[in-house]
Amino acid sequence: MSLELNDLMALKSLDGGMSPYEQTKLSMMESKRPNGASTTGIVLGSVGTALAVGAWIFAPLFANARSKEAREAAYAAKDVANANFNGLANLVAANNQNTNATLDRLIGTLATERAERIAGDVTLTQTVNDTQTGSQASQLTAQQAAELSSIQSVQQNLLNQAIMGNLSENPQKVQIYSAPQPCGCPGCGCNG
């Protein structure tokens, strides 16, 4: 037979009328009844035990999932880093190619200019040497030959004009002209 809490309280209120057996029975029943602290302890102990068992069972699964996520993130970061590195390497290679092409063009231009300067110096040197000492045989370029021919033609034309007497201060023939004057006769009225 089990007594409810209301029954126990009613019996307790009859303090004077209980036998020693009833008093012992009542105190035993009260000691077995769970109070708030013991209930909280039992609940917390049970929850703690359940969490400990759950952590013991599921911790490796959670750790494995987290490590897999970290591994995937690391692989993704590696792929992005490789792509960035390859892109940068391609830009550097293109820049080097452009620089090399520019240097090649400049070197070619300088070599061409140097060759032209040397060729002009040789022609100039041969002409000066021929004029001063006559020690080298000269070879005129086509432009030099045309200029020389033109100069010789002008010189010959000027010589001919000088011999013929056609060179003067005024290269065109001038005829002297005077305007008509009135007659100088006194009273004649001829007007001319």
PLY file of the C-alpha trace (Angstrom):
ply
format ascii 1.0
element vertex 192
property float x
property float y
property float z
element edge 191
property int vertex1
property int vertex2
end_header
0.00 0.00 0.00
1.33 3.33 -0.96
0.39 6.58 0.59
0.12 9.74 -1.39
1.63 12.97 -0.32
-1.74 14.32 0.88
-2.23 11.25 3.00
1.19 11.63 4.53
0.52 15.26 5.36
-2.78 14.38 7.00
-1.10 11.76 9.13
1.64 14.12 10.14
-0.87 16.69 11.32
-2.12 14.12 13.81
1.21 14.14 15.63
-0.03 13.19 18.94
-2.14 10.24 17.87
0.39 8.13 15.97
1.90 5.01 17.24
5.65 4.42 17.09
5.11 2.07 14.17
3.25 4.76 12.24
5.87 7.32 13.03
8.68 5.02 11.81
6.72 4.08 8.72
6.06 7.75 7.96
9.68 8.80 8.36
10.85 5.91 6.13
8.38 6.87 3.44
9.46 10.49 3.60
13.11 9.54 3.24
12.37 7.45 0.16
10.34 10.19 -1.50
12.52 12.08 -4.00
13.08 15.74 -3.27
14.11 18.53 -5.76
17.88 18.22 -5.24
17.95 14.48 -5.68
15.75 14.70 -8.78
17.99 17.39 -10.28
21.06 15.32 -9.49
19.58 12.23 -11.08
18.56 14.17 -14.21
21.90 15.92 -14.55
23.78 12.70 -13.95
21.73 10.92 -16.57
22.16 13.73 -19.09
25.87 13.93 -18.37
26.23 10.19 -18.82
24.28 10.33 -22.07
26.43 13.20 -23.35
29.62 11.41 -22.38
28.49 8.24 -24.14
27.34 10.29 -27.17
30.63 12.17 -27.30
32.54 8.92 -26.98
30.54 7.37 -29.83
30.03 10.37 -32.12
33.24 12.39 -31.56
35.21 10.43 -34.16
32.39 10.95 -36.67
32.29 14.70 -36.06
36.08 14.92 -36.13
36.19 12.95 -39.38
33.58 15.25 -40.96
35.45 18.34 -39.82
38.77 17.01 -41.09
37.15 16.17 -44.43
35.81 19.76 -44.68
39.23 21.15 -43.79
40.88 18.88 -46.36
38.45 20.00 -49.07
39.00 23.67 -48.16
42.77 23.14 -48.32
42.48 21.49 -51.76
40.29 24.35 -53.02
42.78 26.91 -51.67
45.63 25.01 -53.33
43.78 25.02 -56.66
43.11 28.76 -56.42
46.75 29.43 -55.49
47.96 27.30 -58.42
45.64 29.12 -60.83
46.85 32.51 -59.54
50.47 31.39 -59.79
50.01 30.08 -63.34
48.27 33.30 -64.39
51.05 35.40 -62.90
53.70 33.19 -64.52
51.99 33.65 -67.91
51.92 37.42 -67.44
55.60 37.49 -66.52
56.46 35.32 -69.55
54.44 37.59 -71.88
56.14 40.65 -70.39
59.56 39.04 -70.91
58.69 38.21 -74.52
57.57 41.79 -75.16
60.73 43.14 -73.57
62.91 40.78 -75.63
61.09 41.71 -78.85
61.53 45.43 -78.08
65.23 44.92 -77.34
65.65 42.96 -80.59
64.02 45.80 -82.56
66.26 48.39 -80.90
69.39 46.32 -81.47
68.43 45.83 -85.13
67.79 49.55 -85.59
71.12 50.43 -83.97
72.96 47.87 -86.12
71.34 49.27 -89.30
72.16 52.84 -88.30
75.75 51.89 -87.51
76.16 50.13 -90.86
74.78 53.19 -92.70
77.06 55.52 -90.75
80.11 53.38 -91.49
79.21 53.22 -95.18
78.77 57.02 -95.27
82.07 57.54 -93.47
83.84 55.29 -95.97
82.35 57.20 -98.91
83.19 60.54 -97.34
86.71 59.39 -96.48
87.32 58.11 -100.02
86.09 61.39 -101.54
88.23 63.54 -99.23
91.28 61.38 -99.81
90.75 61.44 -103.57
90.45 65.21 -103.56
93.43 65.91 -101.38
95.96 63.25 -102.25
94.56 61.27 -105.11
95.75 58.16 -103.35
92.48 56.24 -103.50
90.36 55.42 -106.49
86.98 56.97 -105.97
83.68 55.40 -106.79
80.77 57.76 -106.86
77.32 56.71 -105.79
74.43 57.30 -108.19
73.32 60.37 -106.23
76.84 61.79 -106.17
77.21 61.21 -109.93
73.89 62.99 -110.64
74.86 65.96 -108.47
78.27 66.19 -110.14
76.71 66.07 -113.60
74.24 68.79 -112.67
77.00 71.02 -111.30
79.15 70.46 -114.39
76.21 71.38 -116.66
75.58 74.63 -114.77
79.29 75.50 -114.88
79.46 74.89 -118.64
76.34 77.00 -119.23
77.76 79.89 -117.18
81.08 79.69 -119.05
79.29 79.84 -122.42
77.20 82.82 -121.32
80.30 84.66 -120.10
82.17 84.06 -123.37
79.20 85.22 -125.45
78.92 88.39 -123.37
75.44 87.57 -122.25
76.27 88.00 -118.58
75.68 91.51 -117.29
73.98 93.16 -114.40
70.66 92.78 -116.18
70.31 89.41 -117.91
67.60 90.67 -120.32
68.32 93.09 -123.20
67.06 96.58 -122.39
66.15 99.24 -124.91
66.24 102.84 -123.79
62.92 104.66 -124.15
62.00 108.22 -123.50
58.53 109.74 -123.37
57.41 112.19 -126.13
58.38 115.81 -125.37
56.59 118.96 -126.57
58.30 120.82 -129.37
60.84 123.38 -128.25
60.26 125.82 -131.12
58.96 129.15 -130.06
55.57 129.88 -131.48
55.57 127.25 -134.12
52.68 125.21 -132.82
53.84 121.99 -134.38
53.64 120.13 -131.26
56.25 117.82 -132.12
0 1
1 2
2 3
3 4
4 5
5 6
6 7
7 8
8 9
9 10
10 11
11 12
12 13
13 14
14 15
15 16
16 17
17 18
18 19
19 20
20 21
21 22
22 23
23 24
24 25
25 26
26 27
27 28
28 29
29 30
30 31
31 32
32 33
33 34
34 35
35 36
36 37
37 38
38 39
39 40
40 41
41 42
42 43
43 44
44 45
45 46
46 47
47 48
48 49
49 50
50 51
51 52
52 53
53 54
54 55
55 56
56 57
57 58
58 59
59 60
60 61
61 62
62 63
63 64
64 65
65 66
66 67
67 68
68 69
69 70
70 71
71 72
72 73
73 74
74 75
75 76
76 77
77 78
78 79
79 80
80 81
81 82
82 83
83 84
84 85
85 86
86 87
87 88
88 89
89 90
90 91
91 92
92 93
93 94
94 95
95 96
96 97
97 98
98 99
99 100
100 101
101 102
102 103
103 104
104 105
105 106
106 107
107 108
108 109
109 110
110 111
111 112
112 113
113 114
114 115
115 116
116 117
117 118
118 119
119 120
120 121
121 122
122 123
123 124
124 125
125 126
126 127
127 128
128 129
129 130
130 131
131 132
132 133
133 134
134 135
135 136
136 137
137 138
138 139
139 140
140 141
141 142
142 143
143 144
144 145
145 146
146 147
147 148
148 149
149 150
150 151
151 152
152 153
153 154
154 155
155 156
156 157
157 158
158 159
159 160
160 161
161 162
162 163
163 164
164 165
165 166
166 167
167 168
168 169
169 170
170 171
171 172
172 173
173 174
174 175
175 176
176 177
177 178
178 179
179 180
180 181
181 182
182 183
183 184
184 185
185 186
186 187
187 188
188 189
189 190
190 191
